[in-house]
Amino acid sequence: MAERTRIALIAHDRKKDDIIRLAGDYADVLHHCDIVATGTTGSRIAAAHGVSVQLMLSGPHGGDLQIGAQLAEGKVDMVIFLRDPMTPQPHEPDINALVRACDVHNVPCATNLSTARLLLDALARRTALAMPCYRPPEPAATGGCDLPLELVAAAGAAAPSAR
């Protein structure tokens, strides 16, 4: 059995509603992942969407550093950190250290919604392709599509609309 993708979810106060909506949009994908998050962000995601979350401390109390330590040990595969670039943060050095650790260890890090959606869309496609599928006896009759229908529908619903 393949290991589950481990995703860190973090959001500054003014971005918490955004990450809760994002988690809802990708709840089907997140249910197939192991989630680690800073305190308030993780608690709100778990309550809103029933996703199991390993809670760290809040960011200003060392949660960003706890996640950074797990990342450095190879225990985090992806970071979604919705930062508020317009508000000074008292723990800015911790934030910079976490983003730097992503760069050092070549871990994808999304710091805004657009990049977060790109990463989660890619993960959704990878998850759909890796899942065992029912193959009908006559694939030509279905156009050759052998992906689970609920994942195909979810991927289509999560895709951003054309502008």
Backbone torsions as a table, in degrees:
resi	resn	phi	psi	omega
1	MET	NA	134.4	-178.4
2	ALA	-70.7	147.7	176.5
3	GLU	-68.9	147.4	178.1
4	ARG	-77.4	144.3	175.8
5	THR	-68.7	135.4	-179.5
6	ARG	-107.7	119.3	-175.1
7	ILE	-116.1	133.3	172.6
8	ALA	-96.5	129.7	178.4
9	LEU	-118.5	124.0	-176.9
10	ILE	-140.5	143.5	176.1
11	ALA	-151.3	137.7	172.2
12	HIS	-69.9	163.8	-173.0
13	ASP	-52.1	-46.4	-178.0
14	ARG	-74.4	-5.5	179.8
15	LYS	-111.7	1.0	-176.5
16	LYS	-63.3	-42.6	178.4
17	ASP	-61.4	-37.2	178.2
18	ASP	-63.3	-43.4	-177.5
19	ILE	-72.1	-30.1	176.3
20	ILE	-65.9	-45.0	177.1
21	ARG	-63.2	-42.9	178.8
22	LEU	-59.3	-46.6	179.0
23	ALA	-61.3	-35.8	176.9
24	GLY	-67.5	-40.9	178.8
25	ASP	-63.3	-30.1	-176.3
26	TYR	-116.9	24.5	-176.9
27	ALA	-57.5	-39.2	179.5
28	ASP	-61.3	-37.5	178.4
29	VAL	-72.6	-45.2	-176.3
30	LEU	-64.8	-28.7	177.5
31	HIS	-65.1	-18.5	178.5
32	HIS	-96.2	7.7	-176.8
33	CYS	-122.3	163.6	169.2
34	ASP	-97.3	126.4	-175.3
35	ILE	-110.3	133.5	170.8
36	VAL	-122.2	140.0	-176.4
37	ALA	-151.4	158.4	172.6
38	THR	-70.3	160.4	-167.7
39	GLY	-44.9	-71.3	-174.7
40	THR	-65.9	-42.5	179.6
41	THR	-58.2	-50.4	-178.6
42	GLY	-64.5	-40.1	178.9
43	SER	-62.3	-43.2	-179.4
44	ARG	-68.1	-38.8	178.2
45	ILE	-65.2	-45.4	179.9
46	ALA	-61.4	-44.2	-179.0
47	ALA	-66.8	-39.7	-175.8
48	ALA	-76.2	-32.3	-169.2
49	HIS	-128.7	2.2	177.3
50	GLY	67.0	22.1	178.2
51	VAL	-86.6	135.7	176.6
52	SER	-74.1	129.1	-175.5
53	VAL	-132.1	130.9	170.2
54	GLN	-83.6	117.8	-174.9
55	LEU	-91.4	132.6	172.0
56	MET	-102.4	-178.4	173.1
57	LEU	-65.2	166.4	173.2
58	SER	-66.7	158.2	-176.5
59	GLY	-53.8	-51.6	-178.4
60	PRO	-65.5	-16.9	179.1
61	HIS	-100.6	12.3	174.8
62	GLY	112.6	1.0	-179.4
63	GLY	-61.6	-39.1	177.6
64	ASP	-62.0	-40.1	179.1
65	LEU	-68.1	-37.8	177.4
66	GLN	-61.5	-43.9	178.7
67	ILE	-66.4	-40.9	177.3
68	GLY	-59.4	-38.1	178.1
69	ALA	-65.7	-41.9	177.1
70	GLN	-64.1	-39.7	178.3
71	LEU	-60.8	-45.1	-179.3
72	ALA	-64.1	-26.0	177.9
73	GLU	-87.7	4.2	179.3
74	GLY	79.2	20.4	-176.5
75	LYS	-101.1	5.7	177.4
76	VAL	-130.4	129.0	-177.2
77	ASP	-98.4	-21.3	-174.8
78	MET	-159.0	143.3	177.4
79	VAL	-123.0	129.8	169.9
80	ILE	-116.4	110.9	-174.8
81	PHE	-126.6	94.2	180.0
82	LEU	-80.7	102.0	-175.9
83	ARG	-93.4	152.1	173.9
84	ASP	-101.9	98.7	-175.2
85	PRO	-73.0	-9.9	-176.2
86	MET	-96.0	-6.2	-177.9
87	THR	-120.3	124.8	177.1
88	PRO	-62.8	140.2	-179.0
89	GLN	-113.1	132.9	-179.5
90	PRO	-65.8	-21.2	-178.6
91	HIS	-109.5	35.1	-179.2
92	GLU	-53.8	-39.4	177.4
93	PRO	-60.5	-35.9	178.0
94	ASP	-66.7	-40.2	179.7
95	ILE	-63.1	-47.9	179.6
96	ASN	-61.7	-37.9	178.9
97	ALA	-64.2	-39.6	179.7
98	LEU	-66.6	-46.1	179.2
99	VAL	-64.2	-39.4	176.8
100	ARG	-63.0	-42.2	178.5
101	ALA	-60.0	-36.5	175.5
102	CYS	-61.1	-43.7	178.9
103	ASP	-65.6	-44.9	-178.1
104	VAL	-62.7	-40.6	-174.7
105	HIS	-99.3	8.5	176.4
106	ASN	56.3	46.9	178.4
107	VAL	-104.8	127.2	179.1
108	PRO	-57.9	136.1	-178.1
109	CYS	-136.9	116.4	177.1
110	ALA	-101.5	128.1	179.5
111	THR	-113.9	8.1	175.4
112	ASN	-147.8	166.6	-174.8
113	LEU	-63.1	-39.1	-178.0
114	SER	-61.8	-46.2	179.6
115	THR	-69.2	-37.3	178.0
116	ALA	-60.7	-43.0	178.9
117	ARG	-64.9	-38.7	177.3
118	LEU	-60.8	-46.2	179.9
119	LEU	-64.5	-44.1	-178.4
120	LEU	-70.7	-33.6	174.6
121	ASP	-63.1	-43.3	178.4
122	ALA	-63.6	-41.0	178.0
123	LEU	-65.0	-39.5	178.4
124	ALA	-61.7	-42.7	178.5
125	ARG	-65.2	-43.7	179.9
126	ARG	-63.6	-42.1	179.3
127	THR	-63.1	-43.4	-179.2
128	ALA	-63.8	-39.7	-178.4
129	LEU	-73.8	-26.4	-177.9
130	ALA	-85.9	-15.7	-176.3
131	MET	-77.3	143.7	175.7
132	PRO	-64.3	139.6	-175.6
133	CYS	-122.7	152.9	170.3
134	TYR	-78.9	129.5	177.4
135	ARG	-110.1	115.6	-179.8
136	PRO	-65.3	155.1	-178.5
137	PRO	-61.2	-27.6	179.9
138	GLU	-122.5	85.1	-176.6
139	PRO	-59.7	-29.9	-179.4
140	ALA	-62.1	-29.5	-178.6
141	ALA	-69.1	-21.7	-179.9
142	THR	-106.1	9.3	-178.5
143	GLY	78.4	11.6	176.9
144	GLY	83.5	1.3	-179.9
145	CYS	-77.7	125.5	-179.3
146	ASP	-124.4	22.4	177.4
147	LEU	-87.3	150.2	175.7
148	PRO	-58.9	131.6	-174.1
149	LEU	-59.9	-38.0	-178.8
150	GLU	-65.4	-31.1	178.0
151	LEU	-76.4	-36.4	176.6
152	VAL	-63.2	-45.1	-179.9
153	ALA	-64.8	-41.9	180.0
154	ALA	-65.6	-40.3	179.5
155	ALA	-64.9	-39.1	178.4
156	GLY	-67.1	-38.7	179.9
157	ALA	-69.9	-31.8	-177.2
158	ALA	-83.2	-16.0	-177.4
159	ALA	-68.3	138.0	179.2
160	PRO	-67.0	147.4	-179.6
161	SER	-75.2	155.5	178.6
162	ALA	-69.1	144.4	-178.8
163	ARG	-90.6	NA	NA
